[in-house]
């Protein structure tokens, strides 16, 4: 199974199942500044939280938003996260999954 995750306010626009559209709010400060480092640290943290939420949801798969064919078929211990640029930093983040 491959899941492509669009991070709210990071992608150009994210459309939710109810039709709500969340346009980008990404504003990257000048490179190498203290503001830039703080922004990227916060950005990676938010992305990692998105990944944890997705994995927790898929592992429990009790939501009607998860297609029935995927329900309870995700083993969170056998997941790989890949990314590049900020996605690489996100993939490197480690935090325990809810059990």
JOQUI-V754725 format. One record per helix or strand of 2 or more residues. SS is the DSSP state (a for helix, b for strand). FROM is the first residue (numbers start at 1). TO is the last residue. If there is no record, write none. Layout:
ss->SS from->FROM to->TO
ss->SS from->FROM to->TO
//
This chain:
ss->b from->13 to->15
ss->b from->21 to->23
ss->a from->34 to->60
ss->a from->68 to->70
ss->a from->76 to->78
ss->a from->86 to->92
//
